[in-house]
């Protein structure tokens, strides 16, 4: 997959470009279906499959500091889209100047003249251009005027979530509620955070008998505080683990941490980047009357995590 990070990099239109456009936050099953539709169409006409996304997220430019956390940061978004064998991903730097483009200018000047679009694939409530003035109805008019094909896709549901369509907002809310097990059928994978292992407070192994990897998160969306059964990707291997998210109330230091005890693991990984996949929430974070009580509870958490993970099919990232 070719990654274009500025429209200035494109000096001539692509061959019969089939395009979809979106923020694709989460790259959930709905996004994946849209992109697969683009790929299938491009193959059928011997064209170029293409997705357009934006960085930063438009709401961050237009709403300033009032924005929700991202499900996937740009690097992970690119990784996930790359797995689908798309030909070209264009990451347009989103600015107020770009946001001021009229719907017609966006379609005519960028999609058609710049990119060579012959087909656009979007959802039925897609909006675009200045103040989101562009609608599907307007796209239909432009399709007739400029002679391109408009393909409208239905919303994608999930087998275990029939009550509504898959959306980034819904996924974000579930993660924030700690319902990570309900996120899997929407993403098609487990929710993942990634970060660098840093030096912690040096008490997991010494005081509790359970050494932990403390993570400086790169991600913005962190699950609700509590204890989770997780898998941990370190290097090219995956390990089972137990993660604690929260403020360690037993120690009363009120510092937010994400700590992972990797099962049956004794390597020094300080400074390394790891990825943590959240499989299932085990319990709330609790305050214990003594360190020994906390240690006994962690033993029970490990047993429960092993049981959960033994019954779980590990889906990488």
NORKALIN-V5591 format. One record per helix or strand of 3 or more residues. SS is the DSSP state (@ for helix, = for strand). FROM is the first residue (numbers start at 1). TO is the last residue. Records with the same first field share a line. If there is no record, write none. Layout:
SS=FROM-TO ; FROM-TO
This chain:
==2-4 ; 17-21 ; 48-55 ; 88-93 ; 117-123 ; 149-153 ; 191-198 ; 213-217 ; 226-234 ; 237-246 ; 257-262 ; 273-283
@=7-9 ; 29-44 ; 58-62 ; 74-82 ; 96-99 ; 103-114 ; 130-132 ; 136-146 ; 168-176 ; 180-182 ; 184-187 ; 291-310
